[in-house]
């Protein structure tokens, strides 16, 4: 399976979300969607990233842009994570890792010489037409949420 690239159709999904919800990408057609993939709830980098996106949520809302974070954690884990850090973004659970694989973010990683499978921190900006407008791979958290917001603003201006 080839991973999606800029200009290609974003792979659709229907997965459990936080709060007992069911989240379908296709339900957001007509809106811009920020879909960010992160390795694990309540770890330092993932927490910082989620808090950064939450802090900028009012600005994303003003652009009619939906924020969704996805990891292989369970919906129950997502609920605890959201409550602990007062997160206001949507969290999606992909325990089967099918969507993670469709986006090419379930990859072999290496730590201390040990190889294992895990999520490559990545973000996809999906336009109102359902196509990928921008991608960020191997994301470094500091400043990332702001960079995505800037790209969402540019996309909005381009579409007006």
C-alpha positions as CSV (number, residue, x, y, z in Angstrom):
1,X,0.0,0.0,0.0
2,X,1.4,3.4,-0.9
3,X,1.2,6.2,1.6
4,X,-0.8,9.2,0.7
5,X,1.1,12.2,-0.7
6,X,0.2,15.9,-1.3
7,X,-2.7,16.1,-3.7
8,X,-3.9,12.5,-3.2
9,X,-7.2,11.5,-1.7
10,X,-6.9,11.1,2.1
11,X,-7.7,7.5,3.2
12,X,-11.1,7.5,4.8
13,X,-11.7,5.8,8.2
14,X,-14.4,5.1,10.7
15,X,-13.0,4.4,14.1
16,X,-13.9,4.8,17.8
17,X,-13.2,8.2,19.3
18,X,-13.0,9.6,22.7
19,X,-16.2,9.9,24.8
20,X,-17.7,6.8,23.1
21,X,-18.0,8.6,19.7
22,X,-17.5,7.1,16.2
23,X,-15.3,9.3,14.0
24,X,-15.5,9.1,10.2
25,X,-13.2,11.3,8.2
26,X,-15.8,11.6,5.4
27,X,-18.2,13.3,7.9
28,X,-15.9,16.3,7.8
29,X,-16.0,16.8,4.0
30,X,-16.3,20.6,3.3
31,X,-14.1,21.3,6.3
32,X,-10.3,21.3,6.6
33,X,-9.0,18.6,8.9
34,X,-5.7,18.4,10.7
35,X,-5.0,14.7,11.3
36,X,-2.0,14.2,13.5
37,X,-0.6,10.8,14.4
38,X,1.2,10.3,17.7
39,X,2.8,7.3,19.4
40,X,1.2,7.1,22.8
41,X,-1.1,8.9,25.2
42,X,0.4,10.6,28.2
43,X,4.0,10.5,27.1
44,X,6.0,13.7,27.2
45,X,6.2,14.5,23.5
46,X,2.7,13.4,22.8
47,X,1.3,15.3,25.7
48,X,3.2,18.5,24.6
49,X,1.9,18.1,21.1
50,X,-1.7,17.6,22.2
51,X,-1.5,20.6,24.6
52,X,-0.1,22.8,21.8
53,X,-2.9,21.9,19.4
54,X,-5.5,22.4,22.2
55,X,-4.0,25.9,22.9
56,X,-4.4,26.8,19.2
57,X,-7.9,25.2,18.8
58,X,-9.8,28.5,18.9
59,X,-7.7,29.7,15.9
60,X,-8.2,26.4,14.1
61,X,-12.0,26.7,14.8
62,X,-12.0,30.2,13.3
63,X,-10.7,28.6,10.1
64,X,-13.4,25.9,10.2
65,X,-10.6,23.4,10.7
66,X,-11.1,20.2,12.7
67,X,-8.3,18.8,14.9
68,X,-8.0,15.0,15.2
69,X,-5.2,13.1,17.0
70,X,-4.8,9.4,16.3
71,X,-2.8,6.7,18.1
72,X,-3.2,2.9,18.7
73,X,-4.3,3.6,22.3
74,X,-7.8,2.5,23.4
75,X,-10.7,5.0,23.6
76,X,-10.6,4.5,27.4
77,X,-6.9,5.6,27.4
78,X,-7.8,8.6,25.2
79,X,-10.6,9.6,27.7
80,X,-8.1,9.5,30.6
81,X,-5.5,11.5,28.5
82,X,-8.1,14.2,27.6
83,X,-9.3,14.6,31.1
84,X,-5.9,14.7,32.7
85,X,-4.6,17.4,30.4
86,X,-7.9,19.3,29.7
87,X,-7.6,18.5,25.9
88,X,-10.3,19.9,23.7
89,X,-9.2,18.1,20.4
90,X,-10.8,14.9,19.1
91,X,-8.8,11.7,19.7
92,X,-9.2,8.6,17.5
93,X,-8.3,5.1,18.4
94,X,-6.8,2.8,15.8
95,X,-6.0,-0.4,17.8
96,X,-6.0,-2.5,14.6
97,X,-3.5,-0.1,13.1
98,X,-5.2,-0.3,9.6
99,X,-5.5,3.5,9.3
100,X,-2.0,4.0,10.7
101,X,-0.8,1.7,7.9
102,X,-2.9,3.4,5.3
103,X,-1.2,6.7,6.1
104,X,2.2,5.0,6.2
105,X,2.9,6.0,9.8
106,X,3.1,2.5,11.3
107,X,6.8,2.0,10.8
108,X,9.8,0.1,12.0
109,X,11.7,2.1,14.6
110,X,14.9,1.6,16.5
111,X,15.9,2.5,20.1
112,X,19.1,1.4,21.7
113,X,19.7,-1.0,18.8
114,X,16.3,-2.7,19.3
115,X,13.9,-2.7,16.4
116,X,10.2,-2.5,16.9
117,X,7.0,-1.3,15.2
118,X,5.5,2.1,16.2
119,X,3.9,5.3,15.1
120,X,6.0,7.8,13.3
121,X,4.8,11.2,14.6
122,X,3.2,12.7,11.4
123,X,0.6,15.3,10.5
124,X,-1.6,15.5,7.5
125,X,-3.5,18.7,6.5
126,X,-6.6,17.6,4.6
127,X,-8.5,20.1,2.5
128,X,-12.3,20.5,2.3
129,X,-12.2,18.4,-0.9
130,X,-10.8,15.4,1.0
131,X,-7.4,15.7,-0.6
132,X,-4.1,16.0,1.3
133,X,-2.9,19.6,1.2
134,X,0.2,19.2,3.3
135,X,2.2,16.6,5.1
136,X,4.7,16.6,7.9
137,X,6.7,13.5,8.6
138,X,9.0,12.7,11.6
139,X,7.6,15.7,13.4
140,X,9.5,17.6,16.1
141,X,7.0,18.9,18.6
142,X,8.2,22.4,19.4
143,X,6.6,24.9,17.1
144,X,4.8,22.2,15.1
145,X,1.2,23.1,16.0
146,X,1.9,26.7,14.9
147,X,3.4,25.6,11.6
148,X,0.2,23.6,10.9
149,X,-2.0,26.5,11.8
150,X,0.0,28.7,9.4
151,X,-0.5,26.1,6.7
152,X,-4.2,25.9,7.4
153,X,-4.4,29.7,7.1
154,X,-2.6,29.6,3.8
155,X,-4.9,26.9,2.5
156,X,-8.0,28.9,3.6
157,X,-6.6,32.0,1.8
158,X,-5.9,30.0,-1.3
159,X,-9.4,28.5,-1.4
160,X,-11.1,31.9,-0.9
